[in-house]
Each structure stands twice: as structure tokens, then as C-alpha cells.
Amino acid sequence: MWWRVWEWLCNKHPRTSKRWIIRRYYNGSQPEYNGVKLYFPTTMTIKRYRYRGTNIPTPWDQPTPVATT
């Protein structure tokens, strides 16, 4: 994705230097334009879950046994 953004910027500004494009759009290491930054995947936290099997609660009521008399 980074290379696609880079190619798009180079095509958008064909007569400018690469250094100018980096100074203009890359704030730090992320491309940014008008305060909107390109999503940076390494900022996503990963939360692992243990396998719980049948202990996972369900939103449906458990069937109640019918009493026979």
C-alpha cells in the first residue's frame, strides 16, 4: 500500500523532486494530507483469547426441561 501511495504522489506531482514530496506529505513516517493520515497497521494492538469451548455465553435462553406429571 505504501508503494501505491508513493506512486500516486509521484504521478500527482510529476515535475517536483522526491524530497519535496516527502517534506510535503510525509509527516514523520506516515503520509498525511489535510490532517488525515494513512492508516499505520503496526499501531493495531492484538488481543488473544483463550479457547473457552462450551463456556462461551449465548444470547439465547437455554431450553428448560418440560416437567411431566
Steps between C-alpha positions, in 0.01 A plus 500: 500500500787736576639457151161574345474821699853594401430437129177699525685794655772484234236498226309783668813719505703390196734802484594520868787337681462194719632701794220756460237223494643352820507840673148585382312175570707280730472638854741273686453163332131512404356672194268780612278744312276764661538334840392155374766233545539172316415209728810355661443125560760462776294724729230232522519304823442127490295346778509123526219296650517164669289222359193475721302229321152463649560774758422768241172667601223508240235768463225236476326348799588147587209261446333407824398140551128440480361353822280194450238414758 
